[in-house]
Amino acid sequence: MPGDCCPSCVPEPPDACEKGRAAYVDLRAQLVDKYGSITCNSSAECALVQEDNLYQFACPIALPSSTTESFKSNIQQAEVSCSSCRLTDRAPILCETVIAACVNGRCTAQLTG
């Protein structure tokens, strides 16, 4: 406030988490499209990537091994948009056991067994 010697706390807008989630979902889709579009020649070139952050815990996705660190780094940057969300705001999810495989030139998560 004007004339105050110290800063005052300002509450987050009530829809800040929802807006952050929308931005995260959009960026995540772009990253999956970008890195998932890189072709593979064998399953050895594919790896599973797991998301576990403030916005979401997601089942593993398969991406080319050469892109997993970039994907993780970019998704961590995207998490900043969800800084107003609480860990309890994310939906619980159960994942099936999958492996990364190269199918028709794309890395995919394939069910085991």
C-alpha distances in whole Angstrom, upper triangle without the diagonal:
4,6,6,9,9,7,7,10,11,14,17,18,21,24,22,25,28,27,27,30,31,31,32,35,36,35,38,40,40,41,44,45,45,46,49,50,52,56,57,61,61,59,59,57,54,52,50,46,44,40,38,35,31,32,36,39,42,46,47,48,50,49,52,51,50,47,46,44,42,41,40,38,36,36,34,32,32,30,27,26,27,24,23,26,28,31,33,32,35,38,41,44,47,49,53,54,54,56,55,58,59,60,61,59,56,54,54,53,57,57,60,63
4,6,9,10,10,10,14,14,18,20,21,25,27,25,29,31,29,30,33,34,33,35,38,38,38,40,43,42,43,46,48,47,49,51,53,54,58,60,63,64,62,62,59,57,54,52,49,47,43,41,38,35,36,39,43,45,49,50,50,53,52,54,54,52,49,48,46,44,44,42,40,39,38,36,34,34,33,30,29,30,28,26,30,31,35,36,35,38,41,44,47,51,52,56,57,58,59,58,60,61,62,63,61,58,57,57,56,60,60,63,66
4,6,9,10,12,15,16,20,23,24,27,30,28,31,34,33,33,36,37,36,38,41,41,41,43,46,45,46,49,50,50,51,54,55,57,60,62,66,66,64,64,61,59,57,55,51,49,45,43,40,37,38,42,45,47,51,52,53,55,54,56,56,55,51,50,48,46,46,44,42,41,41,38,36,36,35,32,32,32,30,28,32,33,37,38,38,40,44,47,49,53,54,58,59,60,61,60,63,64,65,66,64,61,59,59,59,62,63,65,68
4,6,7,8,12,14,18,21,23,26,28,27,29,32,31,31,34,36,35,36,39,40,39,41,44,44,44,47,49,48,49,52,54,55,58,60,64,64,62,61,59,57,54,52,48,46,43,41,37,34,36,39,42,45,49,50,51,53,52,54,54,52,49,48,46,44,44,42,40,39,39,36,34,34,33,30,30,30,27,26,29,31,34,35,35,38,41,44,47,50,52,55,57,57,58,57,61,61,63,64,62,59,57,57,56,60,60,62,65
4,7,10,13,16,19,22,24,27,30,28,30,33,32,31,35,37,35,36,40,40,39,41,44,44,44,47,49,48,49,52,54,54,58,60,63,63,61,60,58,56,53,51,48,46,42,40,37,34,36,39,42,45,48,49,50,53,52,53,53,52,49,47,45,43,43,41,39,38,38,35,33,34,33,29,30,30,27,26,30,31,34,36,36,38,42,44,47,50,52,55,56,57,58,57,60,61,63,64,62,59,57,57,56,60,60,62,65
4,7,10,13,16,19,22,25,27,25,27,30,29,28,32,34,32,33,37,37,36,38,41,41,41,44,46,45,46,49,51,51,55,56,60,60,58,57,55,53,50,48,44,42,39,37,33,30,32,36,38,41,45,46,47,49,48,50,49,48,45,44,41,40,40,38,36,35,35,32,30,31,30,26,27,27,24,23,26,27,30,32,32,35,38,41,43,47,48,52,53,53,54,53,57,58,59,61,59,55,53,53,53,56,57,58,62
4,7,9,13,15,18,21,23,21,23,26,25,25,28,30,28,29,33,34,33,35,38,38,38,40,42,42,43,45,47,48,52,53,57,57,55,54,52,50,47,45,41,39,36,34,30,27,29,32,35,38,42,43,44,46,45,47,46,46,43,41,39,37,37,35,33,32,32,29,27,28,26,23,23,24,20,19,23,24,27,29,29,31,35,37,40,44,45,49,50,50,51,50,53,54,56,58,55,52,50,50,49,53,53,55,58
4,6,10,13,15,18,21,19,21,24,24,23,26,28,27,28,32,33,32,34,37,37,37,40,42,42,43,45,47,48,52,53,57,57,55,54,52,49,47,44,41,38,35,33,29,26,27,31,34,37,40,42,43,45,45,47,47,46,43,41,39,38,37,35,33,32,31,29,27,27,26,22,22,22,19,18,21,22,25,27,26,29,33,35,38,42,43,47,49,49,50,50,53,54,56,57,55,52,50,49,48,52,52,54,57
4,6,9,12,15,18,16,18,21,21,20,23,25,25,25,28,30,29,31,34,34,34,37,39,39,40,42,44,46,49,50,54,54,52,51,49,46,44,41,37,35,31,29,25,22,24,27,30,33,37,38,39,42,42,44,44,43,40,38,36,35,34,32,30,30,28,26,25,25,23,19,19,19,16,14,17,18,22,23,23,26,29,32,35,38,40,43,45,46,47,47,50,51,52,54,52,49,47,46,45,48,49,51,54
4,7,9,12,14,13,15,18,18,18,21,22,22,23,26,27,27,29,32,32,33,35,37,37,38,40,42,44,47,49,53,53,51,50,48,45,43,40,37,34,30,28,25,21,22,26,29,32,36,37,38,41,41,43,43,43,39,37,36,34,33,31,30,29,27,25,24,23,21,18,18,17,15,13,16,17,21,22,21,24,27,30,33,37,39,42,44,45,46,45,48,50,51,52,50,47,45,45,44,47,47,50,53
4,6,8,11,10,12,15,15,15,18,20,20,21,24,25,26,27,30,31,31,33,35,36,37,38,41,43,46,47,51,51,49,49,46,44,41,38,35,32,28,26,22,19,20,23,26,29,33,35,36,39,39,41,41,41,38,36,35,33,32,30,29,28,26,24,23,22,20,17,16,15,13,10,13,14,18,19,18,21,24,27,30,34,36,39,41,42,44,43,46,48,49,50,49,45,43,42,41,44,45,47,50
4,6,8,6,9,12,12,12,14,16,16,18,20,21,22,23,26,27,27,30,32,32,33,35,37,39,42,44,48,48,45,46,43,40,38,35,31,29,25,23,20,16,17,20,23,26,30,32,32,35,35,38,38,38,35,33,32,30,29,27,26,24,23,21,20,18,17,14,13,12,10,7,10,12,16,17,15,18,21,25,27,31,33,36,38,39,41,40,43,44,45,46,45,41,40,39,38,41,41,44,47
4,6,5,9,10,10,11,14,15,16,17,19,21,22,23,25,26,28,29,31,32,33,35,37,39,42,44,48,48,46,46,44,41,39,36,32,30,26,25,21,18,17,21,24,26,30,32,33,36,36,39,39,39,35,34,33,31,29,28,27,25,24,23,21,19,18,16,13,13,12,9,11,14,18,18,16,19,21,25,28,31,33,37,39,39,41,41,43,44,45,46,45,41,40,39,38,41,42,44,47
4,6,8,9,10,11,13,14,16,17,19,20,22,23,25,27,28,29,31,32,34,35,37,39,42,44,48,47,45,46,44,41,38,35,32,29,25,24,21,17,16,19,23,25,29,31,32,35,35,39,39,39,36,34,34,32,30,29,28,26,24,23,22,20,18,17,14,13,13,10,11,13,16,16,13,16,19,22,25,29,31,35,37,38,40,40,42,43,44,45,44,41,39,38,37,40,40,42,45
4,6,5,6,9,10,11,13,14,15,17,19,20,21,23,24,26,27,29,30,31,33,36,39,41,44,44,42,43,41,38,36,33,29,27,23,22,19,16,14,17,21,23,26,29,29,32,33,36,37,37,33,32,31,30,27,26,26,24,21,21,20,18,16,15,12,11,12,9,10,13,16,16,13,15,17,21,23,27,29,32,35,35,37,37,39,40,41,42,41,37,36,35,34,37,37,40,43
4,6,5,6,9,10,11,12,14,16,17,18,20,21,22,24,26,27,28,30,32,34,37,39,43,43,41,41,39,36,34,31,27,25,21,20,17,14,12,16,20,21,25,27,27,31,31,33,34,34,30,29,28,27,24,23,23,21,19,18,17,14,13,12,9,8,9,6,8,11,14,15,13,14,17,21,23,27,28,32,34,34,36,35,38,39,40,41,40,36,35,34,33,36,36,39,42
4,5,5,6,9,10,10,12,14,15,16,18,20,21,22,24,25,26,27,30,32,35,37,40,40,38,38,36,33,31,28,24,22,18,17,14,10,9,12,16,18,22,24,24,28,28,31,32,32,28,27,26,25,22,21,21,19,17,16,16,13,11,11,8,6,8,5,5,8,11,12,9,11,14,17,19,23,25,28,30,31,33,32,35,36,37,38,37,34,32,31,30,33,33,36,39
4,5,5,6,9,10,11,12,14,15,17,19,20,21,23,24,26,26,28,31,34,36,39,39,37,38,36,33,31,28,24,22,19,18,15,12,10,13,16,18,21,23,24,27,28,31,32,32,28,27,27,26,23,22,22,20,17,18,17,14,13,13,10,8,11,9,8,11,13,14,10,11,13,17,19,23,24,28,30,30,32,32,34,35,36,37,36,32,31,30,29,32,32,35,38
4,5,5,6,9,10,11,13,14,16,17,19,20,22,23,24,25,27,30,33,35,39,39,37,38,36,33,31,28,25,23,19,19,16,14,12,14,18,19,23,24,24,27,27,30,31,31,27,26,26,24,22,21,21,18,16,17,16,12,12,12,8,8,11,10,10,14,16,17,13,14,16,20,22,25,26,29,32,31,33,32,35,35,36,36,35,32,31,30,29,33,33,36,39
4,5,5,6,9,10,11,12,14,15,16,18,20,21,22,24,26,28,31,33,37,37,35,35,33,30,28,25,22,20,16,16,13,11,9,12,16,17,21,22,22,25,25,28,28,28,25,23,23,21,19,18,18,15,13,13,12,9,8,8,5,5,8,8,8,12,13,15,12,12,15,19,20,24,24,28,30,29,31,30,32,33,34,35,34,30,29,28,27,31,32,34,38
4,5,5,6,9,10,10,12,14,15,16,18,20,21,21,24,26,29,31,35,35,32,33,31,28,26,23,20,18,14,14,12,10,7,9,13,14,17,19,19,22,23,26,27,27,23,22,22,21,18,17,18,15,12,13,13,10,9,10,7,6,10,10,8,11,12,14,10,10,12,15,17,20,21,24,26,26,28,27,30,31,31,32,31,28,26,25,24,28,28,31,34
4,5,5,6,9,10,11,13,14,15,17,18,20,21,23,25,28,30,34,34,33,34,31,28,27,24,21,20,16,17,15,13,10,12,16,16,19,20,20,23,23,26,27,28,24,23,23,21,18,19,19,16,14,15,14,11,11,12,9,9,13,13,12,15,16,17,14,13,15,18,19,22,23,26,28,27,29,28,30,30,31,31,30,27,26,25,25,28,29,32,35
4,6,5,6,9,10,11,12,14,16,17,18,20,21,24,27,29,33,33,32,33,30,27,26,23,20,19,16,17,15,13,11,13,16,16,20,21,20,22,22,24,26,25,22,21,21,19,16,17,16,13,11,13,11,8,9,10,7,8,12,13,13,16,17,19,16,15,17,20,21,24,24,27,29,28,29,27,30,30,30,31,30,26,25,25,25,28,30,33,36
4,5,5,6,9,10,10,12,14,15,16,17,20,22,25,27,31,31,29,30,27,24,22,20,17,15,12,13,11,11,8,10,13,13,16,17,16,19,19,22,23,23,19,18,18,16,13,13,14,11,8,10,9,6,7,9,6,7,11,12,12,15,15,17,14,13,15,17,18,21,21,24,25,24,25,24,26,27,28,29,28,24,23,22,22,25,27,29,33
4,6,5,6,9,10,10,12,14,15,16,18,21,23,25,29,29,27,29,26,23,22,19,16,15,12,14,13,13,9,10,13,12,15,16,15,18,18,21,22,23,19,18,19,17,14,15,16,13,10,13,13,9,10,12,10,10,14,15,14,16,16,18,15,13,14,16,16,19,19,22,24,23,24,23,25,25,26,27,26,22,21,20,20,23,24,27,31
4,5,5,6,9,10,11,12,15,15,17,19,23,25,29,29,28,29,26,24,23,21,18,18,15,17,16,16,13,13,16,15,18,18,17,19,18,21,23,23,19,19,19,17,14,16,16,13,11,14,13,10,12,14,11,12,16,17,17,19,20,21,18,16,18,20,20,23,22,24,26,25,26,24,26,26,26,26,25,22,21,21,21,25,26,30,33
4,5,5,6,9,10,10,12,14,15,18,21,23,27,28,26,27,24,22,21,19,16,16,14,16,15,15,12,13,16,15,17,17,16,17,16,19,20,20,16,16,16,13,11,12,13,9,8,11,10,7,10,12,10,12,15,17,17,20,19,22,19,17,19,21,21,23,22,25,26,24,25,23,24,24,25,26,24,21,20,20,21,24,26,29,33
4,5,5,6,9,10,11,11,14,16,19,21,25,25,23,24,22,19,17,15,13,13,10,13,13,14,11,11,13,11,14,13,12,14,13,16,18,18,14,13,14,12,9,10,12,9,7,10,11,8,10,13,12,12,16,18,17,19,18,20,18,15,17,18,18,20,19,21,22,20,21,19,21,21,22,23,22,18,17,17,17,21,23,25,29
4,5,5,6,8,10,10,12,15,18,20,24,24,23,24,21,19,18,16,14,15,13,16,16,17,14,13,15,13,14,14,12,14,13,16,18,19,15,15,17,14,11,13,15,12,10,14,14,11,13,16,15,16,19,21,20,22,21,23,20,18,18,20,19,20,19,21,22,20,21,19,20,20,20,21,20,16,16,15,16,20,22,25,28
4,6,5,6,9,10,11,13,17,19,23,24,23,24,21,19,19,18,15,16,15,18,18,19,16,16,18,16,17,17,14,15,13,15,18,17,14,14,16,13,11,13,14,11,11,14,13,11,14,16,15,17,20,22,21,24,23,25,23,21,21,23,22,24,22,24,25,23,23,20,21,21,21,21,19,16,16,17,18,22,24,27,31
4,5,5,6,8,10,12,15,17,21,22,21,21,18,16,15,15,12,14,13,16,16,18,16,15,16,14,16,14,12,12,10,12,14,14,10,11,12,9,7,10,11,8,8,12,12,10,13,15,15,17,19,22,21,23,22,25,23,20,21,23,21,23,21,22,23,21,20,18,19,19,20,20,18,15,14,15,16,20,23,25,29
4,6,5,5,8,10,13,15,19,19,18,19,16,14,13,12,11,12,12,15,16,18,16,15,15,13,13,12,9,9,8,11,13,14,10,10,13,11,8,11,13,11,10,14,15,13,15,18,18,18,21,24,22,24,23,25,23,20,20,21,19,20,18,19,20,17,17,15,16,16,16,17,16,12,11,12,13,17,19,22,26
4,6,5,6,9,12,15,18,19,19,20,17,15,16,15,14,16,16,19,20,22,19,18,19,16,16,15,12,12,10,12,15,15,12,13,15,13,11,14,16,13,13,17,17,15,18,20,20,21,24,26,25,27,26,28,26,23,23,24,22,23,21,22,23,20,19,17,17,16,16,16,14,11,12,13,15,18,21,24,27
4,6,6,7,11,14,18,19,19,20,16,15,15,16,14,17,17,20,21,23,20,20,21,18,19,17,13,13,10,11,14,13,10,12,14,11,9,13,14,12,13,16,16,15,18,20,20,22,24,27,26,28,27,30,28,25,25,27,25,26,23,24,24,22,21,17,18,17,17,17,15,12,13,14,17,20,23,26,29
4,5,6,9,11,15,16,16,16,13,11,12,12,11,14,15,18,20,22,20,19,19,17,17,14,11,10,7,7,10,9,6,8,11,9,7,11,12,11,12,15,16,15,18,20,21,22,25,28,27,28,27,29,27,24,25,26,24,24,22,22,22,19,18,14,15,14,15,16,13,10,10,12,14,18,21,23,27
4,5,8,10,13,14,14,15,12,10,11,12,11,14,15,19,21,23,21,19,19,16,15,13,9,8,6,7,11,11,9,10,13,12,10,13,15,14,14,18,19,18,20,23,23,24,26,29,28,29,27,29,28,24,24,25,22,23,20,20,20,17,15,12,12,11,12,13,10,7,7,9,11,15,18,21,24
4,6,9,13,15,15,17,13,12,14,15,15,18,19,23,24,26,24,23,23,20,19,17,13,11,9,9,13,12,11,13,16,14,13,16,18,16,17,20,21,20,22,25,25,26,29,32,30,32,31,33,31,28,28,28,26,26,23,23,23,20,18,15,14,12,12,12,9,7,9,11,14,17,21,23,27
4,7,10,12,13,14,11,10,13,15,15,18,20,23,25,28,26,24,24,21,20,17,14,11,8,7,10,9,9,12,14,13,13,16,18,16,18,21,21,21,24,26,26,28,30,33,32,34,32,34,33,30,30,30,28,28,25,24,24,20,18,14,13,11,12,12,8,7,8,12,15,18,21,23,27
4,7,9,11,12,9,10,13,15,16,20,22,26,27,30,29,27,26,23,21,18,15,12,9,8,11,11,11,14,17,16,16,19,21,20,21,24,25,24,27,30,30,31,34,36,35,37,35,37,35,32,32,32,29,28,25,24,23,19,17,13,12,9,10,9,5,5,7,11,14,16,20,22,25
4,6,7,9,6,7,11,14,16,20,22,26,28,31,29,27,26,23,21,18,15,11,9,7,9,10,12,14,17,17,16,19,21,21,22,25,26,26,28,31,32,32,35,38,36,37,35,37,36,33,32,32,29,28,24,23,22,18,15,11,9,6,8,8,5,6,7,10,13,15,19,20,23
4,7,8,7,9,13,16,19,22,25,29,31,34,33,31,29,26,24,21,18,14,13,10,12,13,15,17,20,20,20,23,25,25,26,28,30,30,32,35,35,36,39,41,40,41,38,40,39,36,35,35,31,30,26,25,23,19,16,13,10,7,9,9,6,8,9,12,15,16,20,20,23
4,5,6,8,11,14,17,21,24,27,30,33,32,30,28,25,22,19,16,13,12,10,11,13,15,16,19,20,20,22,25,25,25,28,30,30,31,35,35,36,38,41,39,40,37,39,38,35,34,33,30,28,24,23,20,17,13,10,7,5,8,10,8,9,9,11,13,14,17,17,20
4,5,5,8,11,14,18,21,24,27,31,30,27,25,22,19,16,14,10,10,9,10,13,14,14,18,19,18,20,23,24,24,26,28,28,29,33,34,34,36,39,37,37,34,36,35,32,31,30,26,25,21,19,16,13,9,7,4,4,8,11,9,9,7,9,10,11,14,14,17
4,6,8,11,14,18,21,24,27,31,30,28,25,23,20,17,15,12,11,9,8,11,13,13,16,18,18,19,22,23,23,25,28,28,29,32,34,34,36,39,37,37,34,36,36,33,32,31,28,26,22,21,18,15,11,8,8,8,12,14,12,12,10,12,13,14,16,16,19
4,7,11,13,17,20,23,26,29,28,26,24,22,20,16,14,10,9,6,5,8,10,11,14,15,15,17,19,20,21,23,25,25,27,30,31,32,34,37,35,36,33,35,35,31,31,30,27,26,23,22,19,16,12,9,8,8,11,13,10,10,8,11,13,14,18,18,21
4,7,10,13,16,20,23,26,25,23,21,18,16,12,10,6,6,4,5,8,9,9,12,14,13,15,18,18,18,21,23,23,24,27,28,29,31,34,32,32,30,32,31,28,27,26,23,22,19,18,16,12,9,6,6,7,10,13,10,9,6,8,9,11,15,15,19
4,7,10,13,16,19,23,22,20,18,15,13,9,8,5,6,6,5,9,9,7,11,13,12,12,16,17,16,18,21,21,22,25,26,26,28,31,29,29,26,28,28,25,25,24,21,20,16,16,14,11,8,5,8,10,13,16,14,11,8,9,9,11,14,14,18
4,7,10,13,16,20,19,16,14,12,9,6,5,4,6,9,8,11,11,8,11,13,11,11,15,16,14,16,19,19,19,23,24,23,25,28,26,26,23,25,25,21,21,20,17,16,13,13,11,8,7,6,9,12,14,17,16,13,9,9,7,10,12,13,17
4,7,10,13,16,16,13,11,9,9,5,5,6,7,10,9,12,10,7,9,11,8,8,12,13,11,13,16,15,16,19,20,20,22,25,22,23,20,22,22,18,19,18,16,16,13,14,13,11,11,9,13,15,17,20,18,15,11,11,10,13,15,16,20
4,6,10,13,13,10,8,7,6,5,7,9,11,13,13,15,13,10,11,13,10,9,12,13,11,12,15,15,14,18,19,18,19,22,20,19,16,18,19,15,15,14,13,13,11,13,12,12,12,12,15,18,20,23,21,18,15,14,12,15,15,17,20
4,6,10,9,7,5,5,7,7,9,12,13,16,16,17,15,11,12,13,10,8,11,11,8,9,13,12,10,14,15,14,16,18,16,16,13,16,15,12,13,13,12,13,12,15,15,15,16,15,19,21,22,25,24,20,17,16,14,17,18,20,23
4,7,8,6,4,7,9,10,12,15,16,19,19,20,18,14,15,16,13,10,13,13,10,10,13,12,10,13,15,13,14,16,14,13,10,13,13,10,12,11,11,13,13,16,16,17,18,18,22,24,26,29,27,24,21,19,17,20,20,22,25
4,5,6,6,9,12,13,15,18,19,21,21,22,19,16,16,16,14,11,12,13,9,8,11,10,7,10,12,9,10,13,10,10,8,11,11,9,12,12,13,16,16,19,20,20,22,22,25,27,29,31,30,26,23,22,20,23,24,25,29
4,6,8,11,15,16,18,21,22,25,24,25,22,19,19,19,16,14,15,15,11,10,12,10,7,9,10,7,7,9,7,7,5,8,8,7,11,12,14,17,18,21,23,23,25,25,28,30,32,34,32,29,26,25,23,26,27,28,31
4,7,9,13,15,16,20,20,24,24,25,21,19,19,19,16,14,15,14,10,10,12,10,7,10,9,6,9,10,7,8,7,9,8,6,9,11,13,16,17,20,22,22,24,24,27,28,30,32,30,27,24,23,22,25,25,27,30
4,6,10,12,13,17,18,22,22,23,20,18,18,18,15,13,15,15,11,12,14,12,9,13,12,10,12,13,10,11,8,10,9,5,7,9,9,12,13,16,18,19,21,21,24,26,27,29,28,24,22,20,18,21,21,24,27
4,7,9,12,15,17,20,20,22,20,17,18,18,15,13,16,16,12,13,16,14,12,15,16,13,15,17,13,13,10,11,11,7,8,7,7,9,10,13,15,16,18,18,22,24,25,28,27,23,20,19,16,19,19,20,23
4,6,8,12,14,18,18,21,18,15,17,17,14,13,16,16,12,14,17,15,13,17,17,15,18,19,16,16,13,14,14,10,10,9,7,9,8,11,13,13,15,15,18,21,22,24,24,20,17,15,13,15,16,18,21
4,6,10,13,16,17,20,18,15,17,18,15,14,18,18,14,16,19,18,17,20,21,19,21,23,20,20,17,17,17,13,12,11,8,8,5,8,9,9,12,12,15,18,19,22,22,18,15,12,10,12,12,14,17
4,7,10,13,13,16,14,12,14,16,13,12,16,16,14,16,19,18,17,21,21,20,23,25,22,22,19,20,20,16,16,14,11,11,8,9,9,8,9,9,12,15,16,19,19,15,12,10,7,10,11,13,17
4,7,10,11,14,12,10,13,14,11,12,15,15,13,16,18,17,17,21,21,21,24,26,23,24,21,23,22,18,18,17,14,14,11,11,11,9,9,8,11,12,14,16,16,12,9,7,6,10,11,14,18
4,7,9,12,10,9,13,14,11,12,16,16,15,18,20,19,20,23,24,24,26,29,27,27,25,26,26,22,21,21,18,17,14,13,12,9,8,5,8,9,11,14,12,9,5,5,5,9,12,14,17
4,6,8,7,7,10,11,9,11,14,14,14,17,18,18,19,23,23,24,26,29,27,28,26,28,27,24,23,23,21,20,17,17,16,13,11,8,9,9,12,14,11,8,5,7,9,12,15,17,21
4,5,6,7,10,11,10,12,15,15,16,18,20,20,22,25,26,26,29,32,30,31,29,31,30,27,27,27,24,24,20,20,19,15,13,9,10,9,12,13,10,8,6,9,11,14,17,19,22
4,5,6,8,10,10,12,14,15,16,18,20,20,22,25,26,27,29,32,30,31,29,31,31,27,28,27,25,24,21,21,19,16,13,10,11,11,15,16,14,12,9,12,13,16,19,19,23
4,6,7,8,10,12,13,14,16,17,19,20,22,24,26,27,29,32,31,32,30,33,32,29,30,29,27,27,24,24,22,19,17,13,14,14,17,18,15,13,11,15,16,19,22,23,27
4,6,5,6,9,10,11,12,14,16,16,18,21,22,23,25,28,28,29,27,30,29,26,27,27,25,25,22,23,22,19,17,13,15,14,17,18,15,13,11,14,15,19,22,23,27
4,5,5,6,9,10,10,12,14,15,16,19,21,21,23,26,25,26,24,27,26,23,24,24,22,22,19,20,19,16,15,12,14,15,18,20,17,14,12,13,14,17,20,21,25
4,5,5,6,9,10,11,13,14,15,18,20,21,22,25,25,25,23,27,26,24,25,25,24,24,22,23,22,20,18,16,18,19,22,23,20,18,15,17,18,21,23,24,28
4,5,5,6,8,10,11,12,14,16,18,20,21,24,24,25,24,27,26,24,25,26,25,25,23,25,24,21,20,17,19,19,22,23,20,18,16,18,19,22,25,26,30
4,5,5,6,9,10,10,12,15,16,17,19,22,21,23,21,24,23,20,22,22,21,22,20,22,21,19,18,16,18,18,20,22,19,16,14,15,16,20,22,24,28
4,6,5,6,9,10,11,13,15,16,17,20,20,20,19,22,21,19,20,21,20,21,19,21,20,19,18,16,19,20,23,24,22,19,16,17,17,21,23,24,28
4,6,5,6,9,10,12,14,15,16,20,20,21,20,23,23,20,23,23,23,24,23,25,24,23,22,20,23,23,26,27,24,21,19,20,21,24,26,28,32
4,5,5,6,9,10,12,14,15,19,19,20,20,23,22,20,22,23,22,24,23,25,25,23,23,21,23,23,25,26,24,21,19,20,21,24,26,28,32
4,5,5,6,9,10,11,13,16,16,17,16,19,18,16,18,19,19,21,20,22,22,21,21,19,22,23,25,26,24,21,19,19,19,23,24,26,30
4,5,5,7,10,10,11,15,14,16,15,18,18,16,19,20,20,22,21,24,24,23,23,22,25,26,28,30,27,24,22,22,22,25,27,28,32
4,5,6,8,10,11,14,15,17,17,20,19,18,21,22,23,25,24,27,27,26,26,25,27,28,30,31,29,25,24,24,24,28,30,32,35
4,5,6,8,10,13,13,15,15,18,17,15,18,20,20,23,23,25,26,25,26,24,27,27,29,30,28,24,23,23,23,27,28,30,34
4,5,5,7,10,10,12,12,15,14,13,16,18,18,21,21,24,25,25,26,24,27,28,30,32,30,26,24,24,23,27,28,30,34
4,5,5,9,10,12,13,16,15,15,18,21,22,25,25,28,29,29,29,28,31,32,33,35,33,29,28,28,27,31,32,34,37
4,6,8,9,12,14,16,14,14,17,20,21,25,25,28,30,29,30,29,32,32,34,35,33,29,28,28,27,31,32,34,38
4,5,5,9,10,12,10,11,14,17,19,22,23,26,28,28,29,28,31,32,34,35,34,30,28,27,27,30,31,33,36
4,5,8,10,13,12,13,16,19,21,24,25,29,30,30,31,31,34,35,37,38,37,33,31,30,29,33,33,35,38
4,7,10,12,10,12,16,19,21,25,26,30,31,32,34,33,36,38,39,40,39,35,33,32,31,34,35,37,40
4,7,8,7,8,12,15,18,21,23,26,28,29,31,31,34,36,37,38,37,34,31,30,29,32,32,34,37
4,5,5,8,11,13,16,20,22,25,27,28,31,31,34,36,37,40,39,35,32,31,29,32,31,33,36
4,5,6,9,11,14,17,19,22,24,25,27,28,31,34,35,37,36,33,30,28,26,29,28,30,32
4,6,8,9,13,16,18,22,24,26,28,29,33,35,36,39,38,34,31,30,27,29,28,30,33
4,7,9,13,16,19,22,25,26,28,29,32,34,35,37,37,33,30,28,26,29,28,30,33
4,7,9,13,15,19,21,22,25,25,28,31,31,34,33,29,27,25,23,25,25,27,29
4,6,10,13,16,19,21,23,24,27,30,30,32,32,28,26,24,21,23,22,25,27
4,7,10,14,16,18,21,23,26,29,29,32,32,28,26,23,20,22,20,22,24
4,6,10,13,15,18,20,23,25,26,28,29,25,22,19,17,18,16,18,21
4,7,10,12,16,18,21,24,24,27,28,24,22,18,15,16,14,15,17
4,7,9,12,14,17,20,21,24,24,21,18,15,11,12,10,12,14
4,6,10,13,15,18,19,22,23,20,17,14,10,10,7,8,11
4,7,10,13,17,17,21,22,19,16,13,9,8,6,6,9
4,7,9,13,14,17,18,15,12,9,6,5,4,5,9
4,6,10,12,16,16,13,10,8,6,5,6,7,10
4,7,9,13,12,10,7,6,5,6,9,10,13
4,6,10,10,8,6,5,6,7,10,11,14
4,7,6,5,4,6,9,9,13,14,17
4,5,5,6,7,9,9,13,15,17
4,6,8,9,13,13,16,18,20
4,7,9,13,14,18,20,22
4,6,10,12,15,18,21
4,7,9,13,15,18
4,6,10,12,16
4,7,9,13
4,6,10
4,7
4
